[in-house]
Amino acid sequence: MDILNEMCQDEKERMTEIEPCVLGSWKKAVVTSDGVWHTRGHFSKNGSFVIKNYLTGGLLWCGHKCMRGIYNVIEEELYEGTAKSMEGVLADQCYQQVKAEGCKVNTVWDDGDSTSRNAVSLHHPTAKVYKCGGHTGREAAKKEEFSEDMKRKYREKFPSTETGKCKCSRHKSGCGCLSDSFIKGACINHFIILWQSETTEEYASRIQNLSTYHCRDVHKWEGGACD
C-alpha cells in the first residue's frame, strides 16, 4: 500500500501544479474509475476500486475490500457485505475521499455501472459522467437497429435513425456496421488522437476528421488530410 499511496500522491501533486482553470487540474479533474476483482466476476472474495487521471493514466485513489482469507493484507476488518455490492461501497468511499481532499471532479468516464455513478452524483453532483467508447461500441454492435431512446433523441436531426437497420447476416469489410473490427480500429485511432492532441480544440478537430473522413477510408479532402 505504501507504493500505491506514493504513486497516488505524485499524481495529485502534479495536478495541483496545473492552473485551476485548465481541464485536468486539481479543480477541474478528468477521471476514469472502475472496480476490479481478484477473480473475474462479482463472486470474488477480494475487490478493489481505482480512480485514475483520464488524461495521463496516473493513479489517484484506490480502495480494497477482502471478505475472507488467512493473511491480513489490509488494515480494515473483513468485508461483511456481498461481493456484488463491493464495487458500489468502494466507489462511495473513494469519491468521498476525493471530495474530502478538496479535488473537484469535472468529468468522469466509466463503464456505466449504476452504483459507481450513484457515488459520483452524491459527492460530485456537478460532474459530467460519460460511458467509455469501448462499452458503448460493444453494446451498439449487438443491436440491429437504434433503440427507442436514440430514435426519440435524434429523430429530428437525423430522421434516418427511425428506419436505419443492420441488414448484414455477417459483417464484412466496408459494410458500415459497428462490427468488432470497426470498434477495435476506432478505439486504437481514438487513443492515438488523445495522446497526439495538446489542446481540446485540436482534439475536437482530429475526432471530426476521423469520423467524417478517415473511417470512410478518405485520407485527403479539400482543405485537409490525415496527419
Protein Blocks (a to p, Z undefined) as FASTA:
>chain_A
ZZmmmmmmmmmmmmmmpcfklghiaklcccddddddfbgcjkbfbdcdddddfknopafb
dcdddfbdjbdfbfbdcdfbdfklmmmmmmmmmmmmmmmnopacfbdcdehiaklmmmmm
mmmmmbccdddfklmmmmmmmpcbdcfklmmmmmmmmmmlmmgccfbfbdcehklpacfk
lmmmmmmmmmmmmmmpmbfklmmmmmmmmmmmmmnopabdehiacZZ
